[in-house]
Amino acid sequence: MKLFPCAHATHPQWPMAAGLVLAQLKAQLSLPTHAAQPTLGLLYITDHYANDAQDILDWLGAELPTVTDWAGTVGVGIAANNVEYFDEPALTVMLCELPHNQYRVFSGVAPLGQNLGFETHTALVHADGQTPDLAGLIEEMAQRTASGYVFGGLASSRQVALQFAVSSAGHVRGHGAASGVYSGGLSGVAFGPQVTLLSRVTQGCVPVSAQHAITDCEGHLVLALDGEPALDVLMRDLEISLDNPQPALLKVRSTLVGLSASSDQALRRKGEFGEDVWVRHIVGLDPVRRAVAVAEWVSPGMGLSFCQRHVNAARADIMRIGSEIRESLEAPALMDDDVMHWANPGQGLPVPSEPGSKRILGAVYVSCAGRGGPHFGGPSAEMHIVRRALGDVPLVGFFAGGEIAHRHLYGYTGVLTVFTGD
């Protein structure tokens, strides 16, 4: 298999940017090292182009008629190999050469459930953050896959939060003509078992406390940790006191919580969160009930660690996941976190590959909108680190309002997924 053509450009006028992208794509399509007959296009635009989304999609579809399916979304920033575009009009496209029977684009008018006979192994998911019961929908989507793993992110925009989804398989009868640009709900691409993928999550936060068990709570309110009032535990872990409210509140505002389904599975090793932890804001303190309110519905038995964003740890973690992916390609191991094709989904065994037989054809990187740019030290700094970690490969992505991986909605993370081939 060959590299996926990939291009990006910025210009105040979208026709100029689209023209530059098309020229790059056509040049790559003619190269012997790149795929010549792509079938699926991934399109990401910054919110400066949000009002022109339909025109952009229509133009690209007309200029690339052999690309029959499209998926993507909008972000306050978008990513390409070694570059980030924040607060400027830009777009990026990657053209994937995949068998038609090994993927399905889904949306509100072409739901995944209507594809009878198609075996979903995993899925790239784009979503609107305002969708009711979004966490439940992501969980349900993961349950529909053989691997139990989905990846992607929430559209982020200062204008309309939109998604792209054009399916050659058609849409639900009676829904009228499908424009390919949607707002609300979920959309994306489901992949079959012959599409080989590797995916990793990099956490943007590090724990600053021990792991605690939630022993009493009401909705979003954590009342007790390890049998003690939650606010007292917070004060002790952060070494602060409400007797000095100003410095205490400043420290609380810079602190978040890392939650996990069980109190014994959050820390992979000392000073580092595992991928089963999702980070949420502290949204309030209740001095009367000695409670801490968090931006997540919690239940007894869940694990909770106080944490903070840490740039150096985030940089090191990106390098780690890049190394893990490269090592998996050089000598693939049967690791639970890998998303690979399966010999028999009912048995749940990944197909082993011969050492050195796989390479990266293209990559999708979804990062938190709060991580990009200055958080890593300067313009495009995060993507410079990704390139050093992964190498010079075709890559597209966006900076999201929340990241999707496994079956959870994350925050302050990066989700790196690569397509692999012989």
N, C-alpha and C positions, 0 to 999 in steps of 0.2 A: 504494500500500500504506500501511497505517496503523501507528502505534506499537504495540509489544507491551505489553499490560498487565503491570505489575510491582509487587510489594508485599513488605514485610518487617515483622517484628515480633519483640519479645522479651517473654517472660513465664515465670515459674517453672513454670507448668502449660501443656503444649503445646496443649490445646484452646482456651485463651484466646488464645495467639499465633496459632494457625491461624484462629480466628474473626476476629481483627483483619486478618489477611492476606486472608481471603476477602472481608471487607467492602470493603477497598481494591480488590481485583480486580473485584468486581461493579460498583463505582462507575465504574471505568475502562472496563469493557466497555460501559457505556451511553453513553460519550462519543463524539461523532462523529470525534474525532481518533485514537481507539484501535481496534484490531482487535476485532470483535464475535464472530467465530467462530474462536477459536484451536483448534489441533489438537494441539500439542505443549507439554507443561509441563516446565520446568527447575526442579528442586527441590534446594535446598541447606540443610542443617541443621548446627548446631553439635553437637559430640559430647555435650553435655548431654542431647540428645534421642535419642541413638543407640539406647537400649533401647526407645524408642517409635516407631522408624522405620516399622515396618509399620502401626501404628495411624494415624500421620500420613498415610502414602500412601493408605491405604484411605479415610480421611475426606475427603481432598482429591478423590480420584477419585469418591466418591459425590456430593460437593457440586458438582463440575464435570464432569458426565457427558459433555459434548461434547468435552472434552479426552481423546482416546483413547490418547495415548502420553505416557510420562513418562520422564525421565532425570535423573540427579543423583548426589550423593554427600554425604559428611560431612566437615567440617573442624574443626580446633581453633578456627577463626574463619571467618566468612562475610562476604561483601561485598554491598552494594547501593549505589545511587546516593548518594554523599556520606557513607556511613556504614559502619563496620566493627563487627562483634560478636565480641569475643574474651572467652573465659572467662565466658560467660553463655549461657543457653538462648535460642536464636533460630532463625528460619527465614526463607528468602526464596524467592519463586516468580516466574518470568516465563513468560507464556503466549505462545507463538509461533504466528502464523497462517501456516502453510506448506501448500502442496498435499500431499495424502497421498502422491502418487506421487513426491515430491521429497525424502523422508527415510525412514530406517529406523532404529528403535531396535534395538540389538543387545546381546546378553549371552551368558552361557555356555549358556543354554537357547534362545537365538534368535540364533545366530551370523550374522555378516554374509554369509558364503559361501552361506547357504541362500536368499538373496534373488535368485534367478535373474531376469535381465532388468532389474535395478536397476543403474543406473550411478552408482557412488560417485565424487564429485568431491573431497570432503574429509570429515573426521569430527571430532566432539567426543568425546574419549576420557577416561573415568574409569578408574582402575586401583588395584589393591591393591599397595602397595610390597613386599609379601612374595611376590609372584608370581615363580616361577622364570623366569629368562631374560627379565626384563621388557623390557630394552632391545631384545632381539631381537624380541619380540612387537610393540613399538611400531614398529620398522623394518618388520616384515612388514605391519602395518596400513597404514602410509604407502604401501607398495608396491601395496596394493590400490586406492589412490585415483588418479584421473586427474591430480590436481595434485601428488601426492607429498607432501602437507602434511596433518598432523593437529595438533590442539591440545587442551589440557586439562590434567589434573594427577592426582596421586596422592592418594587419600583420606588424611586426617590425623585421628587420633583417639586419645584416651587410653583409649577403650573399644574397641568393635568397629569396624573399618574396613569400612564397608559402602557399597554403591552402590544406586541406584534405576534400574530398567529395566523399563518396561511397554511391550510392543509390541502394537499392534492387529493386526500381521501374524501373531501367534501364536508358538509355540515349537516346538522339535523334538519330534516324536512319540515317545512312550515315556518322556519325562522327567517326566511327571506334571504337576500343576497348578503354574504359575509364580506365586510370591507377589509378585514385583516388587522384592524386597529381597535383595541378594546380597552375599556376602563372597568375596574372591579373584578373580583374573583381571581381565579387561577388560570394560567395557561403555560405552555411549554412544549417539551419534546419528551416522549417516552421512547426508551431504547430497548431493543430486543437483545437476546442472549449472545448474539454474534458481534455486538458492538462492545469492544473491550475498553474498560475505563479503570482508572485509578483515581481515588479522591482522598483528600486530607483536609482537616480543619486546623487552622492556626489560631490560638486564643490570643487576644490582645490584652489580657489582664493576668495578674499573678496574685495568689492568695497572700493576705497579710495577717491571717489568723489561722487558728486550728480549725479542723472540720467539726461542725456542730450538728446535732440532730434536732430537727424541729419537733418539739414535744407538745406544743399547744398553739393553735392558730385559729383565725376566723377569716376566711376569704383571703384578702391580700395582707392581713395583719398577722405578723409573727408575734405571738404572745410569750412563748417560752422556748429557750434553747437549752438542751440538756437538763431540763427541769428548772432552770433559772429564768428570771424575767429577761426577755430578749434585749431590752434597752440596757440593762446592767451589763450583759455580756458584751454588747457593742462598746459601751464606755470603757470596759476593762481591756478589750482587745485593741482598741485604738489609743488607749492611754490618754483619755480625755475626761473632762468633767463638765457637767452643766453649770457648775459654779463659775466657770469661765466660758460663758456661752459663745462669744464671738469666735475664738480659735477653735472651739469644739465644733461649731456648725460648719466652719470652713473645711475642717477635716472630714466631716460626715459627707459634705457635698462632693468631695473627691473620692468617696468610697462607694463601691457597688457590692452586690452580693452574687456569689456563684452558687447556683442551685443544681441539685441533682435528684434523681428519683429516689435514691437511697443514700443514707449517710455514710456508707462504707465504700462508695465507688467513685468519689469525686477526684481524689488526688492520685494521679498516675505515678508520680514520684515527688520527692520533696520540692516545694516551691513551684510546682507546675500543675495546672489543671489538665485533666483528661478531656476527651472529646464529648463525654456524657454530661458535661457541665454547661449550663447556659447562664449567661450573665444578665442581671437586671438592675435597674436603678433602685436606690432607696428613695421613696417618695414622701416619707413623713415619719415623725417621731410622736409617740403618745406618752408624755410624762406621767399622766394619771394612771394608765394601765401598764406602764413600763413596757411598751410594745414598739415594734419597728414595722412600718408599712413598706412593702416592696411592690414593684410593678409586675407582679405575677401572682396567679392564684396558687396558694400553697396548701399543703396537707401534712398531717403528722407523719413522721418517719422520713421525710425528705431531708437531704443534707444541705447545709448552708455554710459557706465560708465568706468572710468579708474579703474584698479584693480591691485592687486599684489598677488603673491602666499603667503600663510600664513599657516604654519605648524599646529599651535594650532587650527586654525579654521577648517582645514581639518580633524584633529583627532576628534574634536567634531562633525563634520558633519557625519563621519562614524558611530559614536555611535548613532547619531540621526536616520539615516536610518535603522540601525539594530533594534532600539527600535520601529520604526514605523512598520517594518515588523513583529516583534514579537507581537505587539499589534493588528495588523490586523489579525493575526492567532488566537489570543486569543478571540477577539471580533471584527470580520471583519466589517469594515465600508465601505460604498459605496463611495470610494474616487476616483476622476478622475484619479489620478496618478497610481492607482493599475491596474495591468493587471491580470484579473481573467477570468474564463470561463463565458460564456454569455448564458442566457436563450434563447434569441432571438436576434441575432446580429442586425437585422433590428430595434429592439426597443432600443438597446444600454443599456440594464440594466444588471449589473453583478448579478450572482446568489448569494444570501446571504447564508452564512454558519452558522450553529449553533456554539455558542461560544465554543472554545476549541476543535472543531471537525477537525481542520487541523494541520498538522505539516510539517516541512521541510524535504523533501526527498533528496535533493541535491541542490547545488548552483553553479552559474557561476559568477566570478568576473573579470571584465576587467578594468584595471587601466592604467593611462598614464605612459609611460616609464620614464617620468621625475619626477614621484611621488615616485617610489619605492626606497627601500634601504635607503641611507643616508638622504633623504628628510624627513623621519619620525623619524630619530634619530639612525638608526642602521640596521643591517641585519634583514630582515623579520619583521621589525617593523610595516609596514602597515598591514600585514596579522595577526599579533598579535592583532592589534586593531580590525580588522574584526572579529576575533574569539571571542573576548570579547563582541563585539556588537551583534553577531549573535548566538553564541554558538558553540558547537562542532558538526559540521555537515559536510557531504561530500562536498567538494568544489574543483573546478578546475578553471583555468583562465590563463590570460597572460597579459603582460605589452605591451601596444599597441602604435602605432604611431598616434592614434586618436581614440576616443571612440564614439560609436554609441548608441543613445537612443532616444526615441520618434521617430522623423523623421529627427534628426539633427546629424551632425558630431561635436563632442565636443573636447576640449583639456583640459588637467590638471584636469581631472575628474576621478571618479571611478563609474562604473555601476555594481550594485549588483542585481542579479536576482535569485530567488529561485523557485524550483519546490515544490509544496505542494500536500499533499494527506491526506486521512483519517487515 
